[in-house]
Amino acid sequence: MKRKCVVGWLFRLPFCCVITALLFFPFLSPEIALGYQKSFFWRVLSKSATVYVLGSLHALKKEMYPLPEKIEDAFSKSDVLVVEANINEMPLDGIMGMLAGAMYTGNEGLEDHLSKEAYELAKGKLKGVGMPIELFQKSKPWFLALVITALEMQKLGIDPEYGVDNYFLKKAAGTKRIVELESIAYQMNLLSALSEGDQESFLVYTLKDLDSFSKEMDSLIKAWGTGDAEALESIVSKGMQDDPRMRSIYEKLIYERNTTMASRIEGYLQTGSHYFVVVGAGHLAGKKGIIEILKEKGYSVEQW
């Protein structure tokens, strides 16, 4: 397979979604996808509005489409498409500006901000894919973790061009209002604000867990394909179970964002419109997930 520019590939995905790529971006086979009874798809009702919430896989394969009819019909009925970040509205100068926040300046470099163990681990992993670590001396640890994850995803033929977000953004272009729950700039700033300790923990966990990337796909595919939120939550929380140092990263990059996104969805429920919300599947699962938050607020929530 011809390898695409990794940086360009990354900018086709919401950044915080790349972070949890091991959890949220499996390759889904057509046989499984077309055969499930329930989906990672919910209808949320208020007295005046309907919000459909679809758990997204941000990168897929072409043969996954079309999606199940119930999802396509709900989208057709909706007035507004809501995504985490509109990846099609990012100008080149904006991309370059944000990319600068992922790099060290002056004489500082990656080796100055990692322990020897973490640096050697990164060096070995990059060597294994034919990329010398010297190419990333100016990259901050969190950005290097994204690059390595992107490389692994490319190996599996997973492409953000066929991600659920991108699919509906194309369908909505010129026909529906498009709203962002966040933005790429917001997500990038969130990553840049991680402490050095959190950045190293995330990089090390990413490097070690990628060794079992393909083996974990089966259970994750089954959980998403059958709409099994409990099973997916177990997979999503794996990082904290394996390494307690990951807890603060989960709080900042998943749980705190869940609360904010649920609040914005609640705002849509106060209108008189139909909204179709596409958000990373991992944000919907578990007691701290968006779905449970909306249930606790008293809204009628039904999984389809």
C-alpha positions in Angstrom: 0.0 0.0 0.0 1.3 3.4 -0.9 1.8 5.4 2.3 0.2 8.8 2.5 1.8 11.8 4.2 1.2 11.1 7.9 0.8 14.7 8.9 -1.8 15.3 6.2 -3.5 12.1 7.2 -3.7 13.2 10.8 -5.4 16.5 9.9 -8.2 14.4 8.4 -9.1 13.3 11.9 -10.3 15.2 15.1 -7.0 15.2 17.1 -8.4 14.0 20.4 -10.0 11.1 18.5 -6.6 10.0 17.2 -5.4 9.9 20.8 -7.9 7.1 21.5 -7.5 5.4 18.1 -6.9 2.0 19.7 -10.3 2.3 21.2 -12.4 4.2 18.7 -11.1 3.5 15.2 -11.3 -0.2 14.5 -11.6 -1.5 11.0 -15.1 -2.9 10.7 -15.7 -5.7 8.3 -18.9 -5.4 6.1 -20.2 -8.8 7.3 -20.3 -7.6 10.9 -21.4 -4.1 10.1 -24.4 -5.1 8.1 -25.5 -7.8 10.4 -26.0 -6.1 13.8 -29.4 -5.6 15.4 -28.5 -2.6 17.5 -26.0 0.1 16.7 -24.0 2.6 18.6 -26.9 4.9 17.8 -29.3 6.6 20.2 -32.4 8.8 19.9 -32.8 11.4 22.6 -36.1 13.2 23.0 -37.3 16.3 24.8 -40.8 17.9 24.6 -39.7 20.0 21.6 -36.7 18.4 19.9 -35.1 15.1 18.8 -31.4 14.5 18.9 -29.9 11.5 17.2 -26.5 10.5 18.6 -24.2 8.3 16.5 -21.1 6.7 17.9 -18.5 7.4 15.3 -15.6 5.5 13.9 -13.5 8.3 12.5 -11.7 6.1 9.9 -13.1 3.1 8.0 -12.9 1.4 4.7 -15.0 2.2 1.6 -16.9 -1.1 1.7 -18.6 -0.1 4.9 -21.1 2.0 3.1 -24.0 2.6 3.0 -24.7 2.6 6.7 -27.8 0.8 8.1 -31.1 2.3 6.8 -32.2 3.5 10.3 -29.1 5.7 10.6 -29.5 7.1 7.0 -33.2 7.8 7.6 -32.5 9.6 10.9 -29.9 11.8 9.1 -32.4 12.6 6.3 -35.0 13.7 8.9 -32.5 16.0 10.7 -32.1 19.7 10.2 -28.6 20.0 11.6 -25.5 17.9 11.5 -23.2 18.2 14.6 -19.6 16.9 14.6 -16.8 17.1 17.0 -14.7 19.1 14.5 -15.4 20.1 10.9 -12.3 18.6 9.3 -13.3 20.0 6.0 -13.1 23.7 7.1 -9.5 23.9 8.2 -7.4 26.3 6.0 -3.8 25.5 5.3 -2.5 28.5 7.2 -4.6 27.4 10.2 -3.1 23.9 10.0 0.4 25.2 9.9 -0.2 27.5 12.8 -1.6 24.7 15.0 1.2 22.4 13.9 3.7 24.9 15.3 2.2 24.2 18.8 3.2 20.5 18.4 6.9 21.4 18.0 9.7 22.5 20.3 11.5 25.7 19.5 15.1 26.9 19.9 17.5 24.3 21.1 14.9 22.1 22.8 14.2 18.7 21.5 12.3 15.5 22.2 15.2 13.9 23.9 15.4 16.7 26.4 11.8 16.1 27.5 11.7 12.3 27.8 13.2 9.8 30.2 15.9 7.6 28.7 13.5 4.6 28.8 10.8 6.4 26.9 13.1 7.8 24.3 14.7 4.4 23.6 11.2 2.9 23.4 10.2 5.5 20.8 13.4 5.1 18.9 12.9 1.3 18.6 9.3 1.6 17.5 10.1 4.2 14.8 13.0 2.1 13.6 10.7 -0.8 13.2 8.6 1.2 10.7 11.6 2.5 8.9 11.5 6.0 10.3 14.6 7.3 12.3 13.7 9.2 15.5 15.9 12.0 14.3 13.0 13.1 12.1 10.9 13.8 15.2 13.5 15.5 17.4 11.3 18.7 17.4 8.0 16.9 18.0 6.4 17.0 21.4 5.6 13.6 22.9 1.9 13.8 22.4 2.3 14.6 18.7 4.7 11.7 18.2 2.1 9.4 19.8 -0.4 10.6 17.2 2.1 10.0 14.3 2.9 6.5 15.5 -0.8 5.6 15.9 -1.5 7.0 12.4 1.2 4.8 11.0 -0.3 1.7 12.6 -3.8 2.6 11.3 -2.4 3.0 7.8 -1.0 -0.5 8.0 -4.5 -1.8 8.5 -5.8 0.2 5.5 -8.0 2.4 7.8 -8.6 5.7 6.1 -10.3 8.9 7.5 -11.6 9.6 4.0 -14.2 6.9 4.8 -14.7 7.9 8.5 -18.3 8.3 9.6 -17.8 12.0 10.3 -16.4 12.7 6.9 -19.2 10.6 5.3 -21.9 12.8 6.8 -20.1 16.0 6.3 -20.1 15.3 2.6 -23.8 14.4 2.6 -24.6 17.6 4.6 -22.6 20.0 2.4 -25.0 22.5 0.9 -28.1 20.8 2.3 -27.9 21.0 6.1 -26.5 23.4 8.7 -23.2 22.0 10.2 -22.3 22.7 13.8 -19.1 21.8 15.7 -19.2 20.5 19.3 -15.6 21.6 19.6 -13.0 22.4 16.9 -9.6 21.1 15.7 -8.0 24.2 17.3 -9.7 23.5 20.7 -8.6 19.9 20.6 -5.0 20.8 19.6 -4.8 23.3 22.5 -6.1 20.7 24.9 -3.3 18.3 23.8 -0.6 21.1 24.0 -1.7 21.8 27.6 -0.9 18.3 28.8 1.9 18.3 31.4 5.2 16.8 30.5 4.5 13.8 32.7 1.2 13.2 31.1 2.7 13.5 27.6 5.4 10.9 28.4 2.8 8.6 30.0 0.6 8.8 27.0 3.5 8.2 24.6 4.8 5.2 26.5 1.3 3.7 26.8 0.7 4.2 23.1 4.0 2.6 22.2 3.5 -0.5 24.4 -0.2 -1.0 23.5 0.3 -0.8 19.8 2.0 -4.2 19.9 -1.4 -5.7 20.5 -3.3 -3.4 18.1 -4.5 -6.0 15.7 -5.3 -8.6 18.4 -7.6 -6.1 20.2 -9.6 -5.4 17.0 -11.8 -8.5 17.3 -13.3 -7.7 20.6 -13.7 -4.0 19.8 -15.3 -4.7 16.4 -17.8 -7.0 18.1 -18.6 -4.4 20.8 -19.2 -1.6 18.3 -20.9 -3.8 15.7 -23.5 -5.2 18.2 -24.1 -1.8 20.0 -22.6 -3.3 23.2 -21.8 -0.2 25.2 -20.8 -2.1 28.3 -18.2 -4.1 26.4 -16.9 -1.0 24.7 -16.6 0.8 28.0 -14.5 -2.1 29.3 -12.1 -1.7 26.4 -12.1 2.1 26.7 -11.1 2.0 30.3 -8.3 -0.5 29.7 -5.7 2.3 29.7 -6.5 3.2 33.3 -6.6 -0.4 34.4 -3.2 -1.1 32.9 -1.5 2.1 34.0 -2.9 4.3 36.8 -0.9 7.3 35.4 -3.3 7.4 32.5 -6.2 8.4 34.8 -5.5 12.1 34.6 -5.2 11.9 30.8 -8.6 10.2 30.6 -10.1 12.8 32.8 -8.9 15.7 30.7 -9.3 14.2 27.2 -12.4 12.1 27.6 -14.5 12.6 30.7 -14.3 16.4 31.0 -15.1 16.7 27.3 -18.1 14.3 27.8 -19.6 16.7 30.3 -19.2 19.7 28.0 -20.5 17.9 24.9 -23.5 16.6 26.8 -24.3 20.1 28.0 -24.2 21.3 24.4 -26.5 18.5 23.3 -28.9 19.4 26.0 -29.0 22.9 24.5 -30.1 21.3 21.2 -32.9 19.6 23.1 -34.3 23.0 24.1 -34.9 23.9 20.4 -37.6 22.8 18.1 -35.3 21.1 15.6 -33.9 17.7 14.8 -30.2 17.3 15.3 -27.9 14.5 14.1 -24.8 14.3 16.3 -21.7 12.3 15.3 -19.2 11.8 18.1 -16.5 9.3 18.9 -18.1 6.0 20.1 -15.9 6.0 23.3 -17.6 9.2 24.4 -21.0 7.5 24.6 -20.1 4.5 26.7 -20.0 4.1 30.5 -21.3 5.9 33.6 -19.3 9.0 32.6 -20.4 8.8 29.0 -22.6 11.3 27.2 -25.6 8.9 27.1 -25.7 8.3 30.8 -25.3 12.0 31.5 -28.3 12.8 29.3 -30.3 10.0 31.1 -29.4 11.4 34.5 -30.7 14.8 33.3 -34.1 13.2 32.7 -34.3 12.9 28.9 -35.9 10.0 27.1 -33.0 8.0 25.6 -33.4 5.0 23.5 -30.7 2.9 21.7 -31.7 1.9 18.2 
